Amino acid sequence: MRSCVLPAIAMAASLLSACTSSGVADALDVAGTSSQTTGSIDAAAPVPSQSVSLASEIALSEDPQLPAANAAIEEQVSEPVQTAMVRPSPSPAKASLGSHGRVKVYPPRFRDAKPVSFGRIKPEHYNVHGVDVSRWQGDIDWATLRKQGANFAYIKATEGDDHTDAMFRRNWDAADKAGIPRGAYHFFYWCSKAETQADWFIRHVPKDKGALPPVIDVEWNSHSRTCKHRPPRAVVLKKMKVFMDKVERHYGQKPVIYTAPDFYADNLKGEFKDYSFWLRSVAAHPKSKYPGRDFAFWQYSGTGLSASHDTQIDLNVFNGNEKSWRRWLNQRTH
């Protein structure tokens, strides 16, 4: 998640050390544990119990209130999903995150420091907006952020096998208190064992009722001073599967895969069709950058502006309308 790469590098440079894993070790997923601080993509850019694509999860075509633009976006949706009726929560701010039936959706009131013209299908055509954050956003006023349109939040938790985000627990608890459905993401490090990274994530992210599915953030990190290694595609897929399987066993939720166009083209095209994707695409609609790929979330900006804090923030949308968002929440959270 890219907007804060440069400050991350500046702050971490004195702590970095070289990665020593070999191609053979990577292939066997036995690379030694390293004490890295990677300067990852800390904040720029966010999984039914069943293994199905988003298209069959949200079944937007069944909703007569779907805006025309959203209908065009999801024109290939065909399989409706049966969901149980859910009683409305008494108050949006106090809504149980385990029962999202009537969670309030706020319209977006964000600005963008570097606005982009996306063409016919724009982020504004989507009903449900959200954010992803890390320590680089500083002290966030979550109640204000929610009313500005943060209907969900993904919060950086961990990176590699030895780094935690300093603001994770504060953001995790404060977002929940503000009534924002939130989840945690892990920035994957290609010079560490996948199983060890999964253990690190599990150690630091609570198994809280109502949390969004965990996210594995996979991308090439050319800015890292400790690990510029780019494993072969087969190794990438194997390491991801090891991490995702262990995390799924612990949380009972299938992880969401966050990625960027270059990494996707190198490794993920045509892969993991039973996982939901969160796609970074800040200059064009995801259908242009990731043809044929269903997605749950679209990160459309790394330069968003909000009155809740002083720094730029990553802006995202859910690929559906309010009705399908509530249905997705009830299917993908506990």
Order of alpha helices (4+ residues) and beta strands (2+ residues): alpha-alpha-alpha-alpha-beta-beta-alpha-beta-beta-alpha-beta-alpha-beta-alpha-beta-beta-alpha-beta-beta-alpha
